[in-house]
């Protein structure tokens, strides 16, 4: 798997977190569409955000915190 520069990785993470914060519940597939990233890539970032307490999932939807 190709490695990203740290700045690019953080930029993607912040972008995904911003989308989650602006939405009241959003599906992973919708975030993928908005960011033009593969759904699996988005899932990896969301799991990181979840582990850090910045986002959480309820069913199919992701929420802030």
C-alpha positions as CSV (number, residue, x, y, z in Angstrom):
1,X,0.0,0.0,0.0
2,X,1.3,3.4,-0.9
3,X,2.2,5.8,2.0
4,X,0.9,9.3,2.1
5,X,2.8,12.3,3.3
6,X,1.8,13.1,6.9
7,X,0.3,16.4,5.9
8,X,-1.9,14.8,3.2
9,X,-3.1,12.2,5.7
10,X,-4.0,14.8,8.3
11,X,-5.8,16.9,5.7
12,X,-7.9,13.9,4.7
13,X,-8.7,13.1,8.3
14,X,-9.7,16.7,9.0
15,X,-11.9,16.8,5.9
16,X,-13.7,13.6,6.9
17,X,-14.2,14.9,10.5
18,X,-15.5,18.2,9.2
19,X,-18.1,16.4,7.0
20,X,-19.2,14.3,10.0
21,X,-19.5,17.4,12.2
22,X,-21.6,19.2,9.6
23,X,-24.0,16.3,9.2
24,X,-26.4,15.0,11.8
25,X,-25.6,11.4,11.0
26,X,-24.0,10.4,7.7
27,X,-23.3,7.2,5.9
28,X,-19.8,6.1,5.1
29,X,-20.7,5.8,1.4
30,X,-21.9,9.4,1.4
31,X,-18.6,10.6,2.9
32,X,-16.7,8.6,0.2
33,X,-18.8,10.4,-2.5
34,X,-18.1,13.8,-1.0
35,X,-14.3,13.3,-0.6
36,X,-13.9,11.2,-3.8
37,X,-12.1,8.6,-1.7
38,X,-12.7,4.8,-1.8
39,X,-15.2,3.7,0.8
40,X,-12.6,1.5,2.4
41,X,-10.2,4.4,2.8
42,X,-12.9,6.4,4.4
43,X,-13.7,3.5,6.8
44,X,-10.1,3.4,7.9
45,X,-10.1,7.1,8.8
46,X,-13.5,6.8,10.5
47,X,-12.2,4.0,12.7
48,X,-9.3,6.1,13.7
49,X,-11.6,9.0,14.6
50,X,-13.7,6.6,16.6
51,X,-10.7,5.3,18.5
52,X,-9.7,8.8,19.3
53,X,-13.2,9.7,20.5
54,X,-13.8,12.2,17.7
55,X,-16.6,10.3,15.9
56,X,-18.8,7.3,16.6
57,X,-21.1,5.0,14.7
58,X,-24.7,4.1,15.4
59,X,-25.9,1.5,13.0
60,X,-25.1,2.8,9.4
61,X,-24.5,6.4,10.5
62,X,-21.5,8.3,11.8
63,X,-21.8,11.1,14.3
64,X,-19.4,13.6,15.9
65,X,-17.9,12.6,19.3
